[in-house]
Amino acid sequence: MLTNHVSQASKTKAILTLLQGCNSLRKLSKIHAHVITNGLHHHPDISGKLLNFCAVSVSGSLPYAQLLFHHHIQNPHAQHWNSMIRGFSQSPSPLQAISYYNLMLSYLSPDTFSFSFVLKAC
């Protein structure tokens, strides 16, 4: 049992390291596939990094971010919501940022970053 925990911890660390060096959506989709096959898609740090890259990075994809957010992240944390809000506030569809902010309010309280990201959509 301890060996399995250590193995999962080392896989998590390796994935997080790969995500730090990720610079394309193609690489990200390969990492995401690896995350799913290793059962790490519910890890909040990993899902947060995946989502942030898709939503905020120049090389990202808001449709891919939406797929991650709605189908792969259970019980999104504030960092997940903020990535979506920030990504849409910088996009050609800034009203989506306000929609995500309003939806966020139904589930949890915004943190110190949420309001500043939604303001940029205005």
C-alpha positions as CSV (number, residue, x, y, z in Angstrom):
1,M,0.0,0.0,0.0
2,L,2.8,2.4,0.9
3,T,4.6,1.6,-2.4
4,N,1.4,2.5,-4.4
5,H,1.2,5.8,-2.5
6,V,4.9,6.6,-3.3
7,S,4.4,5.6,-6.9
8,Q,1.4,7.9,-7.2
9,A,3.3,10.7,-5.6
10,S,6.2,10.3,-8.0
11,K,3.9,10.2,-11.0
12,T,2.2,13.3,-9.8
13,K,5.5,15.1,-9.4
14,A,6.6,13.9,-12.9
15,I,3.3,15.2,-14.4
16,L,3.6,18.6,-12.7
17,T,7.2,18.9,-14.0
18,L,6.0,18.0,-17.6
19,L,3.3,20.6,-17.3
20,Q,5.7,23.3,-16.3
21,G,7.7,22.8,-19.5
22,C,4.6,22.4,-21.8
23,N,4.5,24.9,-24.6
24,S,1.9,23.6,-27.1
25,L,-1.6,22.2,-27.1
26,R,-0.3,19.1,-28.8
27,K,2.1,18.3,-25.9
28,L,-0.6,19.2,-23.4
29,S,-3.1,16.7,-25.0
30,K,-0.5,14.0,-24.7
31,I,0.2,14.8,-21.1
32,H,-3.6,14.9,-20.4
33,A,-3.9,11.4,-21.9
34,H,-1.2,10.2,-19.6
35,V,-2.9,11.9,-16.7
36,I,-6.2,10.0,-17.4
37,T,-4.5,6.6,-18.0
38,N,-2.7,7.0,-14.6
39,G,-5.9,8.0,-12.8
40,L,-4.5,11.4,-11.8
41,H,-7.2,13.6,-13.5
42,H,-8.9,14.3,-10.2
43,H,-5.7,15.7,-8.6
44,P,-6.4,19.4,-8.0
45,D,-2.9,20.6,-8.8
46,I,-2.7,18.6,-12.0
47,S,-6.2,19.6,-13.2
48,G,-5.4,23.2,-12.2
49,K,-2.3,23.3,-14.3
50,L,-4.0,21.6,-17.3
51,L,-6.9,24.0,-17.2
52,N,-4.8,27.1,-16.7
53,F,-2.7,26.2,-19.7
54,C,-5.8,25.7,-21.9
55,A,-7.6,28.8,-20.7
56,V,-4.9,31.4,-20.3
57,S,-1.9,30.4,-22.4
58,V,-1.5,31.8,-25.9
59,S,-1.0,28.2,-27.1
60,G,-4.1,27.1,-25.2
61,S,-7.7,26.5,-26.3
62,L,-10.8,27.7,-24.5
63,P,-12.9,24.9,-26.0
64,Y,-10.4,22.4,-24.6
65,A,-10.5,24.3,-21.3
66,Q,-14.3,24.0,-21.3
67,L,-14.1,20.3,-21.9
68,L,-11.7,19.9,-19.0
69,F,-13.8,22.1,-16.7
70,H,-17.1,20.5,-17.4
71,H,-16.2,16.8,-17.9
72,H,-12.9,16.1,-16.1
73,I,-12.9,18.3,-13.0
74,Q,-15.2,17.3,-10.2
75,N,-16.0,19.9,-7.6
76,P,-13.9,22.8,-9.1
77,H,-11.8,24.8,-6.7
78,A,-11.4,28.6,-6.9
79,Q,-8.3,28.2,-9.0
80,H,-10.3,26.3,-11.6
81,W,-13.0,28.9,-11.8
82,N,-10.5,31.7,-11.9
83,S,-8.7,30.1,-14.9
84,M,-12.0,30.0,-16.8
85,I,-12.9,33.5,-15.8
86,R,-9.4,34.9,-16.7
87,G,-9.3,33.0,-20.0
88,F,-12.7,34.3,-21.2
89,S,-11.9,37.8,-19.9
90,Q,-9.0,37.9,-22.3
91,S,-10.9,36.3,-25.2
92,P,-13.2,37.7,-27.9
93,S,-16.1,36.4,-25.6
94,P,-15.6,38.3,-22.4
95,L,-19.3,37.9,-21.4
96,Q,-18.5,34.2,-20.8
97,A,-16.2,35.3,-18.0
98,I,-19.1,37.0,-16.3
99,S,-21.2,33.9,-16.8
100,Y,-18.6,31.7,-15.2
101,Y,-18.2,34.2,-12.3
102,N,-22.0,34.1,-11.7
103,L,-22.0,30.3,-11.9
104,M,-19.1,30.2,-9.5
105,L,-21.1,32.2,-6.9
106,S,-23.6,29.3,-6.9
107,Y,-20.9,26.9,-5.7
108,L,-18.3,28.7,-3.7
109,S,-17.1,32.1,-2.6
110,P,-14.7,33.9,-4.9
111,D,-11.2,34.4,-3.7
112,T,-9.0,37.5,-4.0
113,F,-8.2,36.9,-7.7
114,S,-11.8,36.2,-8.9
115,F,-13.1,39.7,-8.9
116,S,-10.0,41.2,-10.6
117,F,-10.3,38.7,-13.4
118,V,-14.0,39.3,-13.9
119,L,-13.4,43.1,-13.9
120,K,-11.1,42.7,-16.9
121,A,-14.1,41.3,-18.9
122,C,-15.9,44.6,-18.6
